[in-house]
């Protein structure tokens, strides 16, 4: 039997709580409308409404292609990481000795080491599915853009409705991508479990605080709001 302890279980529960809790807090929590993701959602809707007024939509296609490539890149990266983690399971005997020799390590045997690897494996699999679905949704959005008529006299309502539908699909794709990215962050944090449960609690908490800062306190969010400090003089 793996040498798992009550503290190990507490650390796993804490990780699951933070993963689910941050997803709720950023996407649907009481402050979700103030997050960077929500601000970008509004910009995506404006983008699609502007797209409906353009006869030539090459720039829209290029922008969407870049978003698709980003999702595809991270999905491929997640698969590579998954292969590496599974390979680590095959070397658990040696790696457990290395992990146990590290400062503040919580002693464990090879079986417990393999069990602890389940946490990052589960997180990277979650991230892969989110990235793959985001890539699919961006493809759907491309079709919606192609099906959106150009705004002309008499069809304003129809064109704007189609543009908003495309904008909603674009945001759903972005939300799936953001969740995959958060899963990737927590994958890195959960690797600390190989050292011990205390390390997992500390690292996963640090990841949650980082996500909170980037969504609600970052300079990029301030720039989206137009609140970033403006330079009075042109830099030399």
BELGI-V690505 format. One line per field, one symbol per residue. ss: DSSP state (H for helix, E for strand, L for the rest). phi: phi as a letter, one per 40 degrees, with the letter a starting at -180 (. if undefined). burial: + if it has 9 or more other ideal C-beta (glycine too) atoms within 8 Angstrom, else -. A space follows every 50 residues. Layout:
ss->???
phi->???
burial->???
This chain:
ss->LLLLLHHHHHHHHHHHHHHHHHHHHHHLLLLHHHLHHHHHHHHHHHHHHH HLLLLLLHHHHHHHHHHHHHHHHHHHHHHHHHHHHHHHHHLHHHHHHHHH LLLLLLLLLHHHHHHHHHHHHHHHHHHHHHHHHHHHHHHHHHHHHHHLLL LLLLLHHHHHHHHHHHHHHHHHHHHHHHHHHHHHHHHHHHHHHHLLHHHH HHHHHHHHHHHHHHHHLLHHHHHHLLLLLLLLLLLL
phi->.cccbccccccccccccccccccccccbccbcccccccccccccccdccc dccccbbcccccccccccccccccccccccccccccccccbddccccccc ccdgccdacdcccccccccccccccdcdcccccccccccdcccccccccc cbchbdccccccccccccccccccccccccccccdccccccccccicccc cccccccccccccccbbccccccccgbcdcccbccc
burial->--+---++++++-++--++-+++++++----+--+++++++-+++-+++- ++-+--+--++-++--++-+++-++-+++-++--++-++--+--++--++ ----++-+--+++++++-+++-++++++++++++++++++++-++--+++ +---++--++-++++++++++++++++++++++++++-++++++++++++ ++++++++-+++++++-+--++++------------
